[in-house]
Amino acid sequence: MACPAAPARCCGAVSGAVTIDRLGHRGDGIARDGGAVLYAPRTLPGEVIDGPREGDRIARPRILTPVAERVRAPCPHYAACGGCALQHAADGFVAAWKQEVVAQALAAQGLEAPFRPMHSSPAFARRRATFALRRNKGGATVGFHAPASHTVTDVPECRLIHPALAAARPALAGIAAMGGSRKGTLSATVTRLDAGLDVAVTGGKPADTHLAADLAALCARHGILRLAWDGEVIAQVERPRLTLGGITLTPPPGAFLQATADGEAALRAAVTEATAGAARIVDLFAGLGTFALPLARRAEVHAVEGDAAMVRALEEGWRGATGVRHVSAEARDLFRRPLEPDELARFDAAVIDPPRAGAEAQARRLAASTVARIAAVSCNPVSFARDARVLVEGGYRLCWVQVVDQFRWSPHVELAALFARDHIAPGATKGQSG
């Protein structure tokens, strides 16, 4: 029976060439063919491509006319690995595109702002990564999922992760061989801390006494500081320690941490400048105290975080620190119970670093508050722009935005920004526009 659809739209048929107009928020190229919108991974604006169509996607595009911004991918695993999406693009193009993503998100809310120069983390800098582990006949595969696939790609020469994480591959393979099944994939979040690696695994077999003992012995052999198995610590060679701005603490297993130390330092510098001169600061969605603890060297800080284990770690860090002012900490769900304007009234400045969903409810309370400065950190330009509009409508001015790219070669975008009620905001340098 003949296919009723046009040959170019079904059965993986190859149709005429199309030109990529722009990149979407996931980094895929977007083209138009008549009234149809097509998506093609690992393409660039201006390129002419063709290839088999699967619905609205050209999953394996053939580049007929490349553009000057196309470069040879530095990683030998790029074709098979889905961990990166933009290695085929020159660094300058990626930087400009990521800044434009933020500018377009703001424009969609009727906003604009001066852009500070972008900060990009180098290769081999990721200190935290989540590996996929798959047990097989030969032992185990340790890597990342292939593009749009459940297949796990081995990545012995990954250019993204810190060498300490790459060195953990034999240990992770051993973990998969011991605790994985042939039918499932384990997820292992590996974090480089001060004296070694912290590993948190999910999706493995139940850790009975024998398996726990075997895994503990493996950690001792490979120098893994701590192993958590589906949320429970089953092995700890020594107490894991993490230093944030010169203050040391013990993070809970799998706790959120900025992806690179370099990116964290850039964000911290932006937040420190944005809150300069404040005597009392509230840090909303404080996490482990990435900003709260260093800020306490010059101001009193109240840190609010929904995860009680991270709050305890933050408090531990403050109690053991010297040369810091008072830090109070509160475990509170800011989505359900945002700080109200009367609670915010005692603070000169606020720091807010919410998850990808943003913090619209808290932004509305801040918009109704008397807080003079807000240092905003975001990992989602769309939710940031939505919340920024709330603040601007409440009387704040968006003074500047700085994009911080610590997820190199990915479409992920992070940023820091300053909102102020005062007439002249610090750091709003003339001429620093995008």
C-alpha positions as CSV (number, residue, x, y, z in Angstrom):
1,M,0.0,0.0,0.0
2,A,1.4,3.4,-1.0
3,C,2.2,5.9,1.8
4,P,-0.5,8.6,1.6
5,A,1.8,11.4,2.8
6,A,4.2,13.3,0.5
7,P,7.5,11.5,0.0
8,A,9.5,14.3,1.7
9,R,7.5,14.0,4.9
10,C,7.5,10.3,5.8
11,C,9.4,7.0,5.8
12,G,12.8,8.7,6.3
13,A,12.8,10.0,2.7
14,V,15.4,12.6,1.7
15,S,13.9,15.8,0.3
16,G,15.3,19.0,-1.1
17,A,17.9,21.1,0.7
18,V,17.0,23.6,3.3
19,T,18.9,26.5,5.0
20,I,19.3,26.8,8.7
21,D,17.8,30.1,9.9
22,R,18.8,30.0,13.6
23,L,19.4,27.8,16.6
24,G,16.7,26.8,19.0
25,H,17.1,26.9,22.8
26,R,18.4,23.3,22.8
27,G,21.1,24.1,20.2
28,D,19.4,22.4,17.3
29,G,19.3,24.3,13.9
30,I,15.9,25.4,12.8
31,A,14.9,25.6,9.1
32,R,11.7,26.2,7.2
33,D,10.5,24.3,4.2
34,G,7.4,26.0,3.0
35,G,5.1,26.1,6.0
36,A,7.0,23.3,7.9
37,V,9.5,23.9,10.6
38,L,12.4,21.4,10.7
39,Y,15.0,20.8,13.4
40,A,18.5,19.5,12.7
41,P,21.1,18.9,15.4
42,R,24.7,20.1,15.1
43,T,24.0,22.6,12.4
44,L,24.6,26.3,12.3
45,P,22.7,29.4,10.9
46,G,23.3,29.9,7.2
47,E,24.2,26.3,6.5
48,V,22.5,24.4,3.7
49,I,21.7,20.8,4.6
50,D,19.7,17.8,3.6
51,G,19.0,14.4,5.0
52,P,16.3,11.9,5.9
53,R,13.3,13.4,7.6
54,E,11.7,11.8,10.6
55,G,8.7,13.9,11.4
56,D,9.9,17.4,11.9
57,R,13.6,16.3,12.4
58,I,16.5,15.8,10.2
59,A,18.3,13.6,12.7
60,R,21.4,13.0,10.6
61,P,21.9,16.1,8.5
62,R,24.4,16.2,5.6
63,I,26.1,19.6,5.5
64,L,26.0,20.8,1.9
65,T,27.3,24.3,2.5
66,P,29.1,24.9,5.8
67,V,29.6,28.3,7.3
68,A,32.9,29.8,8.6
69,E,31.8,29.3,12.2
70,R,31.9,25.5,11.8
71,V,35.0,23.9,13.4
72,R,36.3,20.4,13.8
73,A,35.0,19.0,17.1
74,P,37.9,18.7,19.6
75,C,36.5,15.5,21.2
76,P,36.8,12.2,19.4
77,H,33.6,11.0,21.0
78,Y,31.4,13.9,19.7
79,A,29.7,12.0,17.0
80,A,28.5,9.2,19.3
81,C,28.1,11.0,22.6
82,G,25.2,13.2,23.6
83,G,27.0,15.0,26.4
84,C,27.8,18.0,24.2
85,A,25.8,19.7,21.5
86,L,27.9,22.6,20.2
87,Q,31.5,21.3,19.7
88,H,31.0,21.9,15.9
89,A,30.7,25.7,16.5
90,A,33.5,28.2,17.1
91,D,33.9,29.5,20.7
92,G,33.1,33.0,19.6
93,F,29.9,31.9,17.9
94,V,28.7,30.0,21.0
95,A,29.5,32.9,23.3
96,A,27.5,35.4,21.1
97,W,24.6,32.9,20.7
98,K,24.3,32.3,24.5
99,Q,24.3,36.0,25.2
100,E,21.6,36.5,22.5
101,V,19.5,33.7,24.1
102,V,19.4,35.8,27.3
103,A,18.7,39.1,25.3
104,Q,15.8,37.5,23.4
105,A,14.3,36.1,26.6
106,L,14.4,39.6,28.2
107,A,13.0,41.1,25.0
108,A,10.1,38.7,25.1
109,Q,9.2,40.3,28.5
110,G,9.7,43.8,27.2
111,L,13.1,44.2,28.9
112,E,16.7,45.0,27.9
113,A,19.9,45.5,29.9
114,P,23.6,46.2,29.4
115,F,25.6,43.0,29.1
116,R,28.9,42.6,30.7
117,P,31.6,40.5,29.0
118,M,30.8,36.8,29.1
119,H,32.9,34.5,31.3
120,S,33.5,30.9,29.9
121,S,35.0,28.0,31.8
122,P,37.8,26.2,30.1
123,A,37.9,22.6,28.9
124,F,38.6,19.8,31.4
125,A,37.0,21.9,34.1
126,R,33.8,20.1,35.1
127,R,34.2,19.0,38.7
128,R,30.7,17.4,38.9
129,A,29.2,15.1,36.3
130,T,26.6,12.4,36.2
131,F,27.8,9.3,34.4
132,A,25.6,6.5,32.9
133,L,26.9,3.0,33.9
134,R,25.9,-0.1,32.0
135,R,27.0,-3.6,33.0
136,N,27.9,-5.8,30.0
137,K,29.6,-9.1,29.3
138,G,33.1,-7.5,29.2
139,G,32.6,-5.6,32.5
140,A,30.9,-2.2,32.2
141,T,30.5,0.9,30.0
142,V,31.1,4.2,31.7
143,G,30.1,7.3,29.8
144,F,27.1,9.4,28.7
145,H,24.0,8.6,26.7
146,A,24.2,8.9,22.9
147,P,22.1,11.7,21.3
148,A,18.4,11.0,21.8
149,S,19.2,7.5,22.8
150,H,19.4,5.1,25.8
151,T,22.7,3.8,24.4
152,V,25.6,4.5,26.7
153,T,28.7,5.8,24.9
154,D,32.1,5.1,26.4
155,V,34.1,8.4,26.8
156,P,37.7,7.7,27.8
157,E,39.0,10.9,26.2
158,C,36.2,13.3,27.3
159,R,37.4,16.9,27.1
160,L,34.7,18.2,29.3
161,I,35.4,16.7,32.7
162,H,38.2,17.3,35.1
163,P,41.0,14.7,34.9
164,A,40.2,13.6,38.4
165,L,36.7,12.5,37.2
166,A,38.2,10.8,34.2
167,A,40.5,8.9,36.5
168,A,37.5,7.5,38.3
169,R,36.3,5.5,35.3
170,P,37.8,2.2,36.4
171,A,36.2,2.6,39.9
172,L,32.8,3.4,38.3
173,A,33.1,0.3,36.0
174,G,33.7,-1.8,39.1
175,I,30.7,-0.3,40.8
176,A,28.6,-1.1,37.7
177,A,29.9,-4.7,37.5
178,M,29.1,-5.3,41.2
179,G,25.9,-3.4,41.7
180,G,24.3,-3.1,38.2
181,S,22.0,-5.4,36.3
182,R,22.3,-6.4,32.7
183,K,18.9,-4.9,32.0
184,G,19.3,-1.4,33.6
185,T,21.5,1.6,33.6
186,L,22.9,3.1,36.8
187,S,23.4,6.8,37.3
188,A,26.5,8.0,39.2
189,T,27.0,11.6,40.2
190,V,30.7,12.1,40.8
191,T,31.9,15.3,42.5
192,R,35.5,16.4,43.0
193,L,35.9,17.7,46.5
194,D,39.0,19.0,48.3
195,A,40.7,15.6,48.9
196,G,39.1,13.3,46.5
197,L,35.8,12.1,44.9
198,D,32.3,11.8,46.3
199,V,30.0,9.4,44.4
200,A,26.3,9.0,44.6
201,V,24.7,6.1,42.7
202,T,21.0,5.5,41.9
203,G,19.4,2.6,40.0
204,G,21.5,-0.2,41.4
205,K,20.7,-3.5,43.0
206,P,19.6,-3.5,46.7
207,A,22.8,-3.0,48.7
208,D,22.7,-6.1,51.0
209,T,25.5,-6.7,53.5
210,H,27.8,-8.5,51.1
211,L,27.4,-6.0,48.3
212,A,27.9,-3.1,50.7
213,A,31.1,-4.7,51.9
214,D,32.4,-5.3,48.4
215,L,31.6,-1.7,47.3
216,A,33.3,-0.3,50.5
217,A,36.4,-2.3,49.6
218,L,36.4,-1.0,46.1
219,C,36.1,2.6,47.3
220,A,39.1,2.0,49.6
221,R,41.2,0.6,46.7
222,H,40.3,3.5,44.4
223,G,40.4,6.4,46.9
224,I,36.8,7.3,46.7
225,L,36.0,9.3,49.8
226,R,32.3,8.4,50.1
227,L,29.8,6.3,48.3
228,A,26.0,6.8,48.6
229,W,23.7,4.1,47.2
230,D,20.2,5.3,46.5
231,G,20.6,8.0,49.1
232,E,22.2,5.9,51.8
233,V,25.9,6.2,52.6
234,I,27.3,2.7,52.5
235,A,31.0,3.5,52.4
236,Q,33.1,6.4,53.7
237,V,36.9,6.2,53.6
238,E,37.3,9.7,55.1
239,R,35.1,12.7,55.7
240,P,34.4,14.6,52.5
241,R,35.3,18.2,52.7
242,L,34.5,21.1,50.4
243,T,35.9,24.7,50.5
244,L,33.6,27.5,49.5
245,G,35.3,30.9,49.4
246,G,37.9,29.8,52.0
247,I,35.3,28.2,54.3
248,T,35.2,24.4,54.7
249,L,32.2,22.1,55.2
250,T,31.0,18.6,54.5
251,P,28.3,18.4,51.8
252,P,25.6,15.8,51.9
253,P,25.8,13.1,49.3
254,G,24.9,14.3,45.8
255,A,24.4,17.9,46.9
256,F,24.2,20.6,44.3
257,L,27.4,22.3,43.5
258,Q,28.3,24.7,40.7
259,A,29.7,22.7,37.8
260,T,33.1,24.3,37.7
261,A,35.2,26.0,40.3
262,D,36.0,28.7,37.7
263,G,32.4,29.4,37.0
264,E,31.6,29.4,40.7
265,A,34.3,32.1,41.2
266,A,32.9,34.2,38.4
267,L,29.3,34.0,39.8
268,R,30.6,34.7,43.3
269,A,32.5,37.8,42.1
270,A,29.4,39.1,40.4
271,V,27.2,38.6,43.5
272,T,29.9,40.1,45.8
273,E,30.0,43.2,43.7
274,A,26.2,43.5,43.4
275,T,25.8,43.4,47.2
276,A,28.7,45.7,47.9
277,G,28.1,48.0,50.9
278,A,25.2,45.9,52.3
279,A,25.4,45.2,56.0
280,R,22.6,42.6,56.2
281,I,22.0,40.2,53.3
282,V,19.4,37.5,52.8
283,D,20.5,34.5,50.5
284,L,17.5,32.8,49.0
285,F,17.9,29.3,47.7
286,A,21.2,29.3,49.5
287,G,22.2,25.7,48.9
288,L,25.5,24.8,50.7
289,G,26.3,28.5,51.1
290,T,28.2,29.2,47.9
291,F,27.4,32.9,48.3
292,A,26.2,33.1,51.9
293,L,29.4,32.0,53.5
294,P,31.9,34.2,51.6
295,L,29.6,37.2,51.9
296,A,29.6,36.7,55.7
297,R,33.2,38.0,55.7
298,R,31.8,41.5,55.4
299,A,28.1,41.3,56.2
300,E,25.5,39.5,58.4
301,V,23.8,36.9,56.3
302,H,20.5,35.0,56.6
303,A,20.5,31.9,54.4
304,V,17.3,30.2,53.4
305,E,17.3,26.8,51.7
306,G,14.6,24.1,51.2
307,D,17.0,21.1,51.7
308,A,17.5,20.6,55.5
309,A,20.7,18.5,54.9
310,M,22.3,21.4,53.0
311,V,21.2,23.8,55.7
312,R,23.0,21.7,58.3
313,A,26.2,21.6,56.2
314,L,26.1,25.4,55.7
315,E,25.7,25.9,59.5
316,E,28.6,23.5,60.1
317,G,30.8,25.6,57.7
318,W,29.9,28.8,59.5
319,R,30.6,27.4,63.0
320,G,34.0,26.2,61.9
321,A,35.0,29.4,60.1
322,T,37.1,32.3,61.4
323,G,36.8,36.0,60.4
324,V,33.2,35.8,59.5
325,R,30.1,37.6,60.8
326,H,26.9,36.0,62.0
327,V,25.2,33.6,59.6
328,S,21.7,32.3,60.5
329,A,20.2,29.6,58.4
330,E,16.6,28.5,57.8
331,A,15.2,25.3,56.2
332,R,12.2,26.6,54.3
333,D,10.4,25.8,51.0
334,L,10.5,29.1,49.2
335,F,8.0,27.9,46.6
336,R,5.3,27.3,49.1
337,R,6.4,29.8,51.7
338,P,8.4,32.7,50.2
339,L,9.8,35.3,52.5
340,E,7.2,38.1,52.9
341,P,7.9,41.8,52.5
342,D,7.9,42.4,56.3
343,E,10.5,39.6,56.7
344,L,12.6,41.1,54.0
345,A,12.4,44.6,55.5
346,R,15.5,44.2,57.7
347,F,17.9,43.4,54.8
348,D,19.9,45.8,52.6
349,A,20.4,43.3,49.8
350,A,19.2,39.9,48.6
351,V,20.8,37.1,46.7
352,I,18.5,34.7,44.8
353,D,19.6,31.6,42.9
354,P,16.6,29.4,42.3
355,P,16.3,26.2,40.3
356,R,15.4,26.2,36.6
357,A,11.8,26.9,37.3
358,G,12.7,30.3,38.7
359,A,11.0,31.8,41.7
360,E,8.0,33.8,40.6
361,A,6.3,33.8,44.0
362,Q,9.5,35.0,45.8
363,A,10.1,37.6,43.1
364,R,6.6,39.0,43.7
365,R,7.4,39.4,47.4
366,L,10.8,41.0,46.6
367,A,9.0,43.4,44.2
368,A,6.8,44.5,47.1
369,S,9.8,44.9,49.5
370,T,12.2,47.7,50.4
371,V,15.4,45.7,49.7
372,A,17.7,48.1,47.8
373,R,19.8,45.6,45.8
374,I,19.1,42.1,44.4
375,A,21.9,39.9,43.1
376,A,20.1,37.3,40.9
377,V,21.7,34.1,39.6
378,S,19.9,31.9,37.1
379,C,20.4,28.8,35.0
380,N,17.3,29.4,32.9
381,P,17.0,32.7,30.8
382,V,13.3,32.2,30.3
383,S,12.3,31.9,34.0
384,F,14.9,34.7,34.8
385,A,13.3,37.1,32.3
386,R,9.8,36.3,33.7
387,D,10.9,37.0,37.2
388,A,12.9,40.1,36.1
389,R,9.8,41.6,34.7
390,V,8.0,41.1,38.0
391,L,10.9,43.0,39.8
392,V,11.0,45.8,37.2
393,E,7.2,46.3,37.4
394,G,7.8,46.5,41.2
395,G,10.2,49.4,40.8
396,Y,13.6,47.8,40.3
397,R,16.0,48.6,37.5
398,L,17.9,45.9,35.8
399,C,21.4,47.3,35.9
400,W,23.5,44.7,34.2
401,V,23.6,41.0,33.1
402,Q,26.7,38.8,32.9
403,V,26.5,35.4,31.1
404,V,28.6,32.7,32.8
405,D,29.2,29.7,30.6
406,Q,30.4,26.8,32.8
407,F,28.6,24.2,30.8
408,R,30.9,24.4,27.9
409,W,29.7,23.0,24.5
410,S,26.1,22.7,25.7
411,P,23.1,24.9,25.2
412,H,22.9,25.5,28.9
413,V,23.1,29.2,29.9
414,E,23.8,30.7,33.3
415,L,23.9,34.3,34.3
416,A,24.2,36.8,37.1
417,A,22.4,40.1,37.2
418,L,22.0,43.2,39.4
419,F,18.6,44.8,40.2
420,A,18.5,48.0,42.2
421,R,16.1,50.6,43.6
422,D,18.7,53.2,44.2
423,H,19.4,55.9,41.5
424,I,23.0,54.9,40.8
425,A,23.8,51.2,40.9
426,P,27.4,50.0,41.5
427,G,29.1,48.3,38.5
428,A,26.7,49.6,35.8
429,T,29.6,50.8,33.6
430,K,28.7,52.9,30.6
431,G,29.2,51.3,27.2
432,Q,29.0,47.7,28.4
433,S,26.2,46.6,26.1
434,G,25.7,43.4,24.2
